[in-house]
Amino acid sequence: MKIKSLILIILFLVQSFCVFAKEAPSDKNNKKNSLSTQDKSFEMGLMLLNVDFTNSFLSMSDFFKEVIVIDLDKLADGFKMNFGLSATPIYFKFKINEVWGLGLSTDISAAGILNISGNMLSLNEAVKDNSDIGGAVFSSVALISFFDVQKFKVNINPSLFFTLAYITPPKNTPSSVVYTLDYSDGTVMCIDYSTRIYTGYSLEDKKLSLTSNMGLDFTVGFEYPIAKEIGLTDTLPFLDFDISLDLINIPFIPSTMTDYMQVKGRIGKDNPIKLINKDDEDDDESLFSSDGIVKGEKVVQVYRPFKMIVRADWRPLFGSKLLTVTPVIGFCNNELYYDPFSLEVGLYAGLNIGGIFLIKAGYNYTDRMFVNSLGFAFIIKTCEIDIGFDLRSQKAAQVWSGSGFGVNFGLKFGW
């Protein structure tokens, strides 16, 4: 309740500041997958798409070989796989007047993670070693609002979202692979697996009626031309930069789900395994047991991943928009992981050639992956085409190996 009260107070104060708004609004923080920084009176996007995949075991070149050679030494590092998808079928935004701008956005997003312990893959000794399994599918609709408050550029985007599928993390409910291999008192080997998958529809209803309740979160952004306002640009013209703060998916009301199906079983047992000199009692306990697929109902609350990002847009060529250098730093809280907290950091450089052709390259650590990205934007009159791709990996040294990649595409119209 304290968090909700604090958010309401902040939103009330921001809305109150709008009385003092003097300049035309900026929607810079609302550019979905766009490299362009042009202010437009109206903009509409069609099928903005982002897809990414990465794994820690196979590189892209391995799939073109006649024989795939697996290095068993890599098993000790474990196996990690990530998948992400984000699609915006349509969105639009427009300026109501010289003070306000509004818009609407619809989104579908999905994410999945698999992190198998290296101890289990290489059969090393360990006790209750966990592996991460998680995933979620969301659909949402967001109201876009942007305006200026004195020198601050502000955007507030409340969003209603449904959770369509959710694989719960290990620390909350049974949804994990727990591995034990202990030689201290004989040979004890046990692998317990239990994965609970919540669905946004009733598993007993053939019509697949929606049972997930919608949640509410907010995305809030602030931008301030600090170098100009403190007079730094007047003294050192090459130090022309703005600072920004983005709070993405501030949790307010969780989405709730009730229907689930669960797969649970065990390989091994708690007692020492006897491979020789077995007695009759050993035969009574099987090394393999399974409960099969069990359906049930239990309420679970789901929040979307929250991020806080601080960035600085620096124009080193004496304020020219030809070159922009942008360092970013922040953190993410993603409950799909066993340890939800992670850092976000990166550095980008962008070229704006006459407002017609834009290039943006970056190296960053985001969503627990190292990413090298390159994006292009082509602006022809009222049409903008955005294309981008990246190479990514869970390890910095493997970014260029082709073990992971991402692509994005966007088509927008505006004037």
C-alpha positions as CSV (number, residue, x, y, z in Angstrom):
1,M,0.0,0.0,0.0
2,K,2.9,2.4,0.7
3,I,4.1,2.0,-2.9
4,K,0.7,2.6,-4.3
5,S,0.2,5.7,-2.1
6,L,3.7,7.1,-3.2
7,I,2.8,6.6,-6.9
8,L,-0.5,8.4,-6.5
9,I,1.2,11.3,-4.8
10,I,3.9,11.5,-7.5
11,L,1.3,11.5,-10.3
12,F,-0.8,14.1,-8.5
13,L,2.2,16.4,-8.2
14,V,3.1,15.9,-11.9
15,Q,-0.4,16.7,-13.0
16,S,-0.4,19.8,-10.8
17,F,2.8,21.1,-12.4
18,C,1.1,21.1,-15.8
19,V,-0.5,24.4,-14.9
20,F,2.9,26.0,-15.5
21,A,3.5,24.3,-18.9
22,K,4.8,26.8,-21.4
23,E,6.5,25.0,-24.2
24,A,5.2,22.6,-26.8
25,P,5.1,18.9,-25.7
26,S,7.8,16.4,-26.6
27,D,7.1,12.7,-27.2
28,K,10.7,11.7,-27.4
29,N,10.3,9.0,-24.7
30,N,7.3,7.6,-26.5
31,K,9.1,6.7,-29.7
32,K,8.5,3.0,-30.0
33,N,11.5,1.2,-31.6
34,S,12.3,4.5,-33.4
35,L,15.6,6.1,-34.0
36,S,14.0,9.4,-35.1
37,T,13.9,12.2,-32.6
38,Q,11.6,14.5,-34.7
39,D,8.6,15.9,-33.0
40,K,5.5,15.2,-35.1
41,S,1.9,16.4,-34.8
42,F,0.6,12.9,-35.6
43,E,2.3,9.5,-35.8
44,M,1.0,6.0,-36.4
45,G,2.9,2.7,-36.2
46,L,2.0,-0.6,-37.9
47,M,3.4,-4.0,-36.7
48,L,6.4,-3.0,-34.7
49,L,8.2,-6.2,-34.0
50,N,11.2,-7.4,-31.9
51,V,12.4,-11.0,-31.7
52,D,15.5,-12.3,-29.9
53,F,17.0,-15.7,-29.0
54,T,20.2,-16.7,-27.3
55,N,21.8,-19.9,-25.9
56,S,25.1,-20.6,-24.2
57,F,25.9,-23.8,-26.0
58,L,25.6,-23.7,-29.8
59,S,26.7,-20.9,-32.2
60,M,25.1,-20.0,-35.5
61,S,28.0,-21.6,-37.4
62,D,27.3,-25.0,-35.8
63,F,23.9,-25.2,-37.5
64,F,25.6,-25.1,-41.0
65,K,28.0,-28.0,-40.2
66,E,27.3,-31.6,-41.4
67,V,28.3,-32.9,-38.0
68,I,27.7,-30.9,-34.8
69,V,30.5,-31.4,-32.3
70,I,29.5,-30.9,-28.6
71,D,32.3,-29.9,-26.3
72,L,31.6,-31.8,-23.1
73,D,33.8,-29.4,-21.1
74,K,31.2,-26.7,-21.7
75,L,28.6,-28.7,-19.7
76,A,30.2,-27.6,-16.5
77,D,29.2,-24.0,-17.3
78,G,25.5,-25.1,-17.6
79,F,23.1,-24.4,-20.3
80,K,21.2,-21.1,-20.6
81,M,18.6,-20.1,-23.2
82,N,16.5,-16.9,-23.5
83,F,13.7,-16.0,-25.9
84,G,11.9,-12.8,-26.3
85,L,9.1,-11.5,-28.5
86,S,7.4,-8.1,-28.6
87,A,4.8,-7.0,-31.1
88,T,2.8,-3.8,-31.4
89,P,0.0,-4.4,-34.0
90,I,-0.9,-0.7,-34.0
91,Y,-0.3,2.5,-32.1
92,F,-0.8,6.2,-32.6
93,K,-0.2,9.5,-30.9
94,F,-1.0,13.1,-31.7
95,K,-0.7,16.6,-30.2
96,I,-3.9,18.0,-28.9
97,N,-2.5,21.5,-28.6
98,E,0.8,23.3,-27.8
99,V,0.7,21.8,-24.3
100,W,-0.6,18.2,-24.4
101,G,-0.3,15.1,-26.6
102,L,-2.1,11.8,-26.3
103,G,-2.0,8.4,-27.9
104,L,-2.8,4.7,-27.6
105,S,-0.7,1.6,-27.9
106,T,-1.5,-2.2,-28.0
107,D,1.2,-4.7,-27.3
108,I,1.8,-8.5,-27.1
109,S,5.0,-9.7,-25.4
110,A,6.5,-13.0,-24.5
111,A,9.6,-14.1,-22.6
112,G,11.1,-17.4,-21.7
113,I,14.2,-18.5,-19.8
114,L,15.9,-21.8,-19.2
115,N,19.0,-22.1,-17.0
116,I,20.1,-25.7,-16.3
117,S,22.8,-26.2,-13.7
118,G,26.2,-27.1,-14.9
119,N,26.6,-29.4,-11.9
120,M,23.7,-31.5,-13.1
121,L,24.8,-31.6,-16.7
122,S,28.3,-32.7,-15.8
123,L,27.2,-34.9,-12.8
124,N,29.3,-33.0,-10.3
125,E,28.7,-33.3,-6.6
126,A,26.1,-30.8,-5.3
127,V,23.2,-30.6,-2.8
128,K,19.9,-29.1,-3.9
129,D,21.3,-27.2,-6.8
130,N,18.5,-25.2,-8.5
131,S,17.9,-24.5,-12.2
132,D,15.8,-21.6,-13.4
133,I,12.7,-22.1,-15.5
134,G,10.4,-19.2,-16.2
135,G,8.2,-17.6,-18.8
136,A,5.3,-15.2,-19.4
137,V,3.0,-14.0,-22.1
138,F,1.3,-10.6,-21.7
139,S,-1.1,-8.5,-23.7
140,S,-1.6,-4.9,-22.9
141,V,-3.1,-1.6,-24.0
142,A,-1.5,1.7,-22.9
143,L,-2.7,5.3,-22.9
144,I,0.2,7.6,-24.0
145,S,0.4,11.1,-22.6
146,F,3.2,13.6,-23.0
147,F,3.7,17.2,-22.1
148,D,6.2,19.8,-20.9
149,V,6.4,21.2,-17.4
150,Q,8.6,24.2,-17.6
151,K,11.9,22.8,-18.9
152,F,11.0,19.2,-18.1
153,K,9.7,16.9,-20.8
154,V,7.3,14.4,-19.2
155,N,5.4,11.3,-20.3
156,I,3.0,9.2,-18.3
157,N,1.7,6.0,-19.8
158,P,-0.8,3.9,-17.7
159,S,-1.2,0.4,-19.0
160,L,-3.8,-2.3,-18.5
161,F,-2.4,-5.8,-19.1
162,F,-3.5,-9.4,-19.0
163,T,-1.3,-12.4,-18.3
164,L,-2.0,-15.1,-20.8
165,A,0.6,-17.6,-19.6
166,Y,3.0,-17.7,-16.7
167,I,5.6,-20.2,-15.5
168,T,6.2,-19.6,-11.9
169,P,9.7,-19.1,-10.5
170,P,11.2,-21.6,-8.1
171,K,11.3,-19.5,-5.0
172,N,7.5,-18.9,-4.9
173,T,5.9,-22.2,-5.9
174,P,7.1,-25.5,-7.2
175,S,8.5,-24.8,-10.6
176,S,12.1,-25.9,-10.7
177,V,14.6,-28.6,-11.2
178,V,16.5,-29.5,-8.0
179,Y,19.6,-31.6,-8.4
180,T,21.5,-33.5,-5.6
181,L,24.5,-35.8,-5.9
182,D,26.1,-36.6,-2.6
183,Y,28.9,-39.1,-1.9
184,S,29.3,-38.3,1.9
185,D,27.2,-41.4,2.9
186,G,27.0,-43.7,-0.1
187,T,25.8,-42.4,-3.4
188,V,22.7,-40.3,-3.2
189,M,21.5,-39.0,-6.5
190,C,18.1,-37.2,-6.9
191,I,16.6,-34.9,-9.5
192,D,13.3,-33.4,-8.5
193,Y,11.4,-31.6,-11.2
194,S,8.2,-29.6,-10.9
195,T,6.9,-27.1,-13.4
196,R,3.6,-25.2,-12.8
197,I,2.2,-23.4,-15.9
198,Y,-0.6,-20.9,-15.3
199,T,-2.9,-20.2,-18.2
200,G,-5.2,-17.2,-18.7
201,Y,-8.1,-19.4,-19.6
202,S,-10.0,-22.2,-18.0
203,L,-8.5,-25.6,-18.7
204,E,-11.9,-27.3,-18.2
205,D,-13.8,-25.0,-20.5
206,K,-13.7,-26.0,-24.1
207,K,-14.5,-22.5,-25.2
208,L,-11.3,-21.3,-23.5
209,S,-12.9,-18.5,-21.6
210,L,-10.5,-15.9,-20.2
211,T,-10.0,-16.2,-16.5
212,S,-7.0,-13.9,-16.0
213,N,-7.8,-10.6,-14.3
214,M,-6.2,-7.5,-15.7
215,G,-3.4,-5.6,-13.9
216,L,-2.3,-2.0,-14.0
217,D,1.2,-0.5,-14.2
218,F,2.7,2.8,-15.3
219,T,5.6,3.9,-17.4
220,V,6.9,7.4,-16.5
221,G,9.7,9.4,-18.1
222,F,11.4,12.7,-17.4
223,E,13.9,14.6,-19.6
224,Y,15.8,17.8,-18.6
225,P,18.3,19.9,-20.6
226,I,20.6,20.3,-17.7
227,A,23.7,21.5,-19.5
228,K,21.9,24.5,-21.0
229,E,20.0,25.3,-17.8
230,I,23.1,25.5,-15.6
231,G,25.0,27.5,-18.2
232,L,27.6,24.8,-18.9
233,T,26.9,24.9,-22.7
234,D,27.7,28.6,-22.8
235,T,31.1,28.0,-21.2
236,L,32.0,24.7,-23.0
237,P,29.8,24.4,-26.1
238,F,30.8,20.8,-26.7
239,L,29.3,19.8,-23.4
240,D,25.7,19.9,-24.6
241,F,23.6,17.1,-23.0
242,D,20.3,16.3,-21.6
243,I,19.6,13.8,-18.8
244,S,16.6,11.4,-18.7
245,L,15.0,9.1,-16.2
246,D,12.6,6.3,-17.3
247,L,10.6,4.2,-14.9
248,I,9.2,1.3,-16.9
249,N,6.2,-0.9,-15.7
250,I,5.9,0.7,-12.2
251,P,3.8,-2.0,-10.5
252,F,0.4,-0.9,-9.2
253,I,-2.2,-3.6,-9.5
254,P,-1.1,-7.2,-10.3
255,S,-2.7,-9.4,-12.9
256,T,-4.2,-12.5,-11.2
257,M,-4.4,-16.0,-12.5
258,T,-6.0,-19.2,-11.1
259,D,-5.9,-22.1,-13.5
260,Y,-2.7,-24.1,-13.9
261,M,-1.3,-27.5,-14.9
262,Q,1.7,-29.0,-13.3
263,V,4.2,-31.7,-14.2
264,K,6.0,-33.2,-11.2
265,G,8.3,-36.1,-10.7
266,R,11.6,-37.5,-9.4
267,I,14.6,-39.3,-10.8
268,G,16.6,-41.1,-8.1
269,K,15.9,-41.2,-4.3
270,D,17.0,-39.8,-1.0
271,N,18.6,-43.1,0.1
272,P,22.0,-44.3,-1.2
273,I,21.7,-46.1,-4.5
274,K,23.0,-49.7,-4.4
275,L,24.1,-50.9,-7.8
276,I,25.5,-54.2,-6.4
277,N,24.5,-56.4,-3.5
278,K,20.9,-55.2,-3.7
279,D,18.3,-56.7,-1.4
280,D,14.5,-57.1,-1.9
281,E,13.6,-53.8,-0.2
282,D,15.7,-51.9,-2.8
283,D,13.5,-53.3,-5.6
284,D,10.4,-51.9,-4.0
285,E,11.5,-48.3,-4.6
286,S,11.7,-47.2,-8.2
287,L,14.3,-44.7,-9.4
288,F,11.6,-43.1,-11.5
289,S,8.4,-41.6,-10.3
290,S,5.9,-39.1,-11.8
291,D,2.6,-37.6,-10.9
292,G,1.8,-36.9,-14.6
293,I,0.0,-33.8,-15.6
294,V,-2.1,-32.4,-12.8
295,K,-4.7,-29.6,-13.2
296,G,-5.7,-27.3,-10.4
297,E,-6.6,-23.8,-9.3
298,K,-4.6,-21.4,-7.1
299,V,-4.4,-17.7,-7.2
300,V,-1.1,-16.2,-8.3
301,Q,-0.3,-12.5,-8.6
302,V,1.8,-11.4,-11.6
303,Y,3.7,-8.2,-12.3
304,R,5.5,-7.2,-15.4
305,P,9.3,-6.7,-15.2
306,F,10.2,-3.3,-13.8
307,K,13.1,-1.2,-15.0
308,M,14.7,2.1,-13.9
309,I,17.0,3.6,-16.5
310,V,19.0,6.9,-16.4
311,R,20.6,8.2,-19.6
312,A,22.4,11.2,-20.9
313,D,22.1,12.3,-24.5
314,W,25.4,14.1,-25.3
315,R,25.9,16.1,-28.5
316,P,29.7,16.6,-28.7
317,L,29.7,18.5,-32.0
318,F,28.7,21.8,-30.3
319,G,25.1,20.9,-30.0
320,S,24.7,19.5,-33.6
321,K,22.3,16.6,-33.9
322,L,24.7,14.9,-36.4
323,L,26.3,12.9,-33.6
324,T,24.7,11.8,-30.3
325,V,26.5,9.7,-27.6
326,T,24.2,8.1,-25.0
327,P,25.5,6.3,-21.9
328,V,22.8,4.5,-19.9
329,I,22.7,2.9,-16.4
330,G,19.9,1.4,-14.4
331,F,18.5,-1.8,-13.0
332,C,15.8,-4.4,-13.6
333,N,13.5,-6.4,-11.3
334,N,12.2,-9.5,-13.2
335,E,10.4,-12.1,-11.1
336,L,10.8,-14.7,-13.7
337,Y,14.3,-15.3,-12.4
338,Y,15.3,-17.1,-9.2
339,D,17.3,-13.9,-8.4
340,P,15.1,-11.1,-9.8
341,F,17.5,-8.1,-9.5
342,S,20.0,-7.3,-12.3
343,L,22.0,-4.3,-13.5
344,E,21.4,-2.5,-16.9
345,V,24.3,-0.5,-18.5
346,G,25.3,0.5,-22.0
347,L,26.7,3.0,-24.4
348,Y,25.2,4.1,-27.7
349,A,26.3,6.4,-30.6
350,G,23.9,7.7,-33.2
351,L,24.3,9.6,-36.5
352,N,21.6,11.8,-37.9
353,I,22.2,12.6,-41.6
354,G,19.9,15.4,-42.6
355,G,17.0,13.9,-40.7
356,I,16.6,11.4,-43.5
357,F,19.0,8.6,-42.7
358,L,19.8,7.6,-39.1
359,I,22.2,5.0,-37.7
360,K,22.5,3.9,-34.1
361,A,25.1,1.4,-32.7
362,G,25.4,0.3,-29.2
363,Y,27.1,-2.1,-26.7
364,N,25.1,-2.8,-23.6
365,Y,24.3,-5.3,-20.9
366,T,20.5,-5.6,-20.7
367,D,18.1,-8.4,-19.5
368,R,21.2,-10.3,-18.3
369,M,22.7,-10.4,-21.8
370,F,25.6,-8.6,-23.5
371,V,24.3,-7.1,-26.7
372,N,26.0,-5.5,-29.7
373,S,23.3,-3.7,-31.7
374,L,23.1,-1.8,-35.0
375,G,19.9,0.0,-36.2
376,F,18.9,2.0,-39.2
377,A,16.0,4.4,-39.9
378,F,15.0,5.7,-43.3
379,I,12.6,8.7,-43.4
380,I,10.9,9.5,-46.7
381,K,8.4,12.3,-46.3
382,T,5.7,10.9,-44.1
383,C,7.0,7.3,-43.9
384,E,9.6,5.9,-41.6
385,I,11.1,2.5,-41.8
386,D,13.2,1.1,-38.8
387,I,15.4,-1.9,-39.2
388,G,17.8,-3.3,-36.6
389,F,19.7,-6.4,-35.6
390,D,22.0,-7.4,-32.8
391,L,24.3,-10.2,-31.6
392,R,23.9,-11.2,-28.0
393,S,25.1,-13.7,-25.4
394,Q,25.0,-14.4,-21.6
395,K,28.9,-14.0,-21.7
396,A,30.7,-11.0,-23.0
397,A,33.4,-13.1,-24.7
398,Q,30.8,-15.0,-26.7
399,V,28.8,-12.0,-28.2
400,W,30.5,-12.4,-31.6
401,S,30.1,-16.2,-31.7
402,G,26.6,-16.0,-33.0
403,S,25.1,-17.9,-30.1
404,G,22.3,-15.3,-29.9
405,F,20.7,-12.7,-32.1
406,G,17.9,-10.2,-32.2
407,V,16.0,-8.4,-35.0
408,N,13.5,-5.6,-35.0
409,F,11.3,-3.9,-37.6
410,G,9.0,-0.9,-37.5
411,L,6.8,0.9,-40.1
412,K,5.5,4.3,-39.1
413,F,3.7,7.2,-40.7
414,G,3.5,10.7,-39.4
415,W,3.8,14.4,-40.1
